[in-house]
Amino acid sequence: MTARSGDGMDRKKIELRDHLDAARVIDLTATSKDEALVELVDAARGAPSVDDGDALLSAVRERESKLSTGIGLGIAVPHARIEGVREFVVVVGRHAAGLEFGSIDGRPVHIIVLIAGPREAKTPYLELLAQLSKRLKLEEVRTQVTGDSTPEQVVELLVGT
């Protein structure tokens, strides 16, 4: 399936399945928001399309300093689009106890999804966010993601198979 991009060029519809794998589903040990961001970016550094993990961490921190990405329901979606990332990478962090994240509903965050992508890729980022939101708004999906699910099961839960 193709979609029109803002520059008039055809491109393939982006699919979460192509940018998230079980190797990047992690159980966070962080005790603070910043420590969680470091753990998530460290997991992203292993992706072949991430050329500059330090720049990614800096960009994610800068974004969070402007406005928290804690969207409520125990979910945060930190993100950055930078030159040092050639293709989208998605990292899912799970935190059993929950972390203070400055969420809009004031609740601790248990699921943190980092989305890192190329600077020019605004529309694909929004499409990935929409796919994640559709799945994470379902209470049973959130419960299973934060439960005893394996990383492989988390991927399947989030991509909606």
C-alpha positions in Angstrom: 0.0 0.0 0.0 1.3 3.5 -0.8 0.5 6.9 0.6 1.2 10.4 -0.6 3.9 12.2 1.4 3.9 15.9 1.9 6.4 16.4 -0.9 4.1 14.6 -3.5 6.2 11.5 -3.7 4.6 8.0 -3.2 5.9 6.0 -0.3 5.0 2.7 1.3 2.7 3.0 4.3 4.8 2.7 7.5 4.1 -0.3 9.7 4.9 -0.6 13.4 5.8 -4.3 12.8 8.8 -3.2 10.6 10.3 -1.0 13.4 9.8 -2.9 16.6 11.3 -6.2 17.5 11.5 -8.3 20.7 15.2 -7.3 21.2 13.9 -3.8 22.0 11.3 -4.7 24.5 13.0 -4.1 27.9 12.1 -4.2 31.6 13.3 -0.9 33.0 15.2 -0.7 36.3 15.2 3.1 36.3 14.2 5.1 39.4 13.7 8.4 37.6 12.4 9.6 34.3 15.9 10.5 33.0 17.3 7.1 33.9 14.4 5.6 32.0 15.2 7.7 28.9 18.9 6.6 29.1 17.8 2.9 29.3 15.5 3.3 26.3 18.1 5.1 24.2 20.7 2.5 25.1 18.4 -0.1 23.7 17.9 1.9 20.5 21.7 2.3 20.1 21.8 -1.4 19.1 19.7 -0.8 16.0 21.6 -0.6 12.8 19.8 2.6 11.7 20.9 4.6 14.8 24.2 6.3 14.0 24.3 8.7 16.9 22.9 7.5 20.2 24.3 10.5 22.1 22.5 12.9 19.8 19.3 10.9 20.2 19.5 11.0 24.0 20.1 14.8 23.9 17.1 15.3 21.5 14.8 13.1 23.7 15.9 15.0 26.8 15.4 18.3 25.1 11.9 17.3 24.0 10.9 16.2 27.5 12.2 19.4 29.0 9.7 21.4 26.9 6.6 19.2 27.6 6.3 15.7 29.1 5.3 13.0 26.8 3.3 11.2 29.5 0.0 10.9 27.7 -2.0 9.3 30.5 -3.2 5.8 31.2 0.2 4.9 32.5 1.8 5.6 29.1 4.6 7.9 27.9 5.8 8.2 24.3 9.2 10.1 24.2 10.3 10.7 20.7 12.8 12.5 18.5 13.5 12.9 14.8 17.2 13.6 14.2 19.9 13.3 11.5 21.6 10.5 13.5 18.7 8.0 12.9 18.2 6.7 9.3 15.1 4.6 9.8 12.5 4.5 12.6 13.3 2.5 15.7 10.8 1.8 18.4 11.8 0.7 21.9 9.2 -0.4 24.5 10.1 -0.1 28.2 8.0 -1.7 31.0 8.3 -0.5 34.6 6.4 -2.6 37.1 6.3 0.0 39.9 5.7 2.9 37.7 7.7 6.1 37.3 6.8 9.8 37.9 6.8 11.2 34.3 4.8 14.4 34.6 1.9 12.8 32.8 -1.2 14.8 32.0 -3.3 12.6 34.3 -0.7 12.8 37.1 -0.4 9.0 37.3 2.8 7.0 37.2 4.0 5.6 33.9 4.3 1.8 33.4 4.8 1.7 29.6 7.3 4.0 27.9 7.5 3.7 24.1 10.5 5.5 22.5 10.1 6.4 18.9 13.3 7.5 17.1 13.3 8.5 13.5 14.8 10.5 10.7 14.5 14.3 11.0 12.4 14.7 7.8 9.9 11.9 8.6 7.1 13.7 10.4 4.1 12.0 8.7 5.5 8.4 9.2 6.1 9.3 12.9 2.5 10.4 13.3 1.4 7.1 11.6 3.5 5.0 14.0 2.1 7.0 17.0 -1.5 6.4 15.7 -0.8 2.6 15.4 0.6 2.5 19.0 -2.2 4.6 20.4 -4.9 2.4 18.8 -3.5 -0.6 20.6 -2.5 1.0 23.9 -5.9 2.6 24.5 -7.2 -0.9 25.1 -7.0 -1.8 28.8 -6.5 -5.5 28.1 -3.4 -4.7 25.9 -1.9 -2.4 28.6 -2.5 -5.1 31.2 -0.8 -7.8 29.1 2.1 -5.6 28.1 2.9 -4.8 31.8 2.2 -8.4 32.9 4.2 -11.5 32.4 4.2 -11.3 28.6 7.4 -12.2 26.8 9.1 -9.5 24.6 7.8 -11.5 21.6 4.2 -11.4 23.0 4.5 -7.6 23.6 5.4 -7.1 20.0 2.4 -9.1 18.8 0.1 -7.2 21.3 1.3 -3.8 20.0 1.2 -4.6 16.3 -2.2 -6.1 16.6 -1.9 -9.5 15.2 
